[in-house]
C-alpha cells in the first residue's frame, strides 16, 4: 500500500525498510520539513524489498540500521546500481541525534551512492 506525505517541493518515491517503525516517521518528518512531497511504502524484510523493487521504480531506499546492510545493498544493487541507499542509525530515528545535533535539521547518515563500498 502506498502513502503520500505532502511537502510542496520535489516529488520523491521512497521505499523504507524499517524493522521497528521509528525510522519511517523520522525520515518522513525530515523530508517534509525540507519541502519534499513523499510517496512511500514501508516494509520490514529483505524478501519484501526484492518484491517492491521488482514491481515499482523508486528514487531512494531508506533503511534502518538494524537491517543487515550487506544484504540490503546487494538486493538493491542487483536491481539498480544507481539507486541511492540511505541508512538511518536507530539512535537517530529514536531522537538521540536530534538532541546531539541541536539546531541542525538536515543532518542524516550519508547515502551510499554508486561506486562507494559498504
C-alpha positions as CSV (number, residue, x, y, z in Angstrom):
1,X,0.0,0.0,0.0
2,X,1.4,3.4,-0.9
3,X,1.2,6.5,1.2
4,X,1.8,10.2,0.5
5,X,3.2,13.0,2.6
6,X,2.7,16.5,1.2
7,X,5.6,18.9,1.3
8,X,5.3,21.2,-1.7
9,X,8.6,20.7,-3.4
10,X,10.1,17.9,-5.4
11,X,8.3,14.5,-5.5
12,X,10.2,11.5,-4.2
13,X,9.3,7.9,-4.3
14,X,10.9,6.3,-1.2
15,X,11.0,2.6,-0.2
16,X,11.5,2.4,3.5
17,X,12.9,-0.8,5.1
18,X,12.1,-0.3,8.8
19,X,12.2,-3.2,11.2
20,X,10.9,-1.3,14.3
21,X,8.8,1.6,12.8
22,X,10.7,4.5,14.2
23,X,12.7,5.2,11.0
24,X,9.7,5.8,8.9
25,X,8.4,8.7,11.0
26,X,11.8,10.2,11.3
27,X,12.5,10.2,7.6
28,X,9.1,11.4,6.6
29,X,9.3,14.3,9.1
30,X,12.7,15.4,7.8
31,X,11.8,15.2,4.2
32,X,8.5,17.1,4.7
33,X,10.3,19.8,6.7
34,X,12.7,20.2,3.7
35,X,9.8,20.7,1.2
36,X,9.6,17.2,-0.4
37,X,6.4,15.5,-1.4
38,X,6.9,11.9,-0.5
39,X,5.2,8.8,-1.9
40,X,6.4,5.8,0.1
41,X,5.9,2.3,1.1
42,X,7.2,0.8,4.3
43,X,8.3,-2.8,4.6
44,X,10.2,-4.8,7.1
45,X,12.1,-7.6,5.4
46,X,14.7,-8.3,2.6
47,X,12.1,-10.5,0.9
48,X,9.7,-7.7,0.7
49,X,12.5,-5.4,-0.6
50,X,13.1,-7.7,-3.6
51,X,9.4,-7.7,-4.4
52,X,8.9,-3.9,-4.2
53,X,12.0,-3.2,-6.2
54,X,10.7,-5.6,-8.9
55,X,7.2,-4.1,-9.0
56,X,7.9,-0.4,-8.9
57,X,10.5,2.4,-9.6
58,X,11.9,4.2,-6.6
59,X,14.0,7.4,-6.1
60,X,15.6,6.1,-2.9
61,X,15.7,3.3,-0.5
62,X,15.9,4.2,3.2
63,X,16.8,1.6,5.7
64,X,17.1,1.4,9.5
65,X,20.5,0.3,10.8
66,X,19.0,-2.8,12.4
67,X,18.6,-4.5,9.0
68,X,21.6,-6.5,7.5
69,X,23.3,-3.8,5.5
70,X,25.3,-6.1,3.2
71,X,22.1,-8.0,2.2
72,X,20.1,-4.8,1.6
73,X,22.9,-3.3,-0.5
74,X,23.2,-6.5,-2.6
75,X,19.5,-6.7,-3.2
76,X,19.2,-3.1,-4.3
77,X,22.4,-3.2,-6.5
78,X,21.1,-6.4,-8.2
79,X,18.1,-4.4,-9.3
80,X,19.5,-0.9,-9.8
81,X,23.2,0.1,-9.5
82,X,22.4,3.8,-9.3
83,X,19.6,3.8,-6.7
84,X,20.7,5.7,-3.6
85,X,20.5,3.9,-0.3
86,X,20.3,5.8,3.0
87,X,20.9,4.0,6.3
88,X,19.5,5.8,9.3
89,X,21.0,4.8,12.6
90,X,18.5,3.6,15.1
91,X,19.6,6.2,17.6
92,X,19.0,8.9,15.1
93,X,15.4,7.8,14.4
94,X,14.8,7.4,18.2
95,X,15.5,11.1,18.8
96,X,19.1,10.9,20.2
97,X,20.6,12.6,17.2
98,X,18.1,15.4,17.4
99,X,19.5,16.2,20.9
100,X,23.1,15.9,19.7
101,X,22.6,17.9,16.5
102,X,20.5,20.6,18.2
103,X,19.5,23.2,15.6
104,X,20.6,21.3,12.5
105,X,17.6,19.8,10.8
106,X,19.4,18.5,7.7
107,X,21.9,16.0,9.3
108,X,21.3,12.5,8.1
109,X,23.5,9.5,7.5
110,X,25.2,9.8,4.1
111,X,23.6,7.8,1.3
112,X,25.6,5.0,-0.4
113,X,26.0,6.2,-3.9
114,X,27.2,4.1,-6.8
115,X,31.0,3.5,-6.5
116,X,31.1,3.6,-2.7
117,X,31.8,0.4,-0.8
118,X,29.7,-0.6,2.1
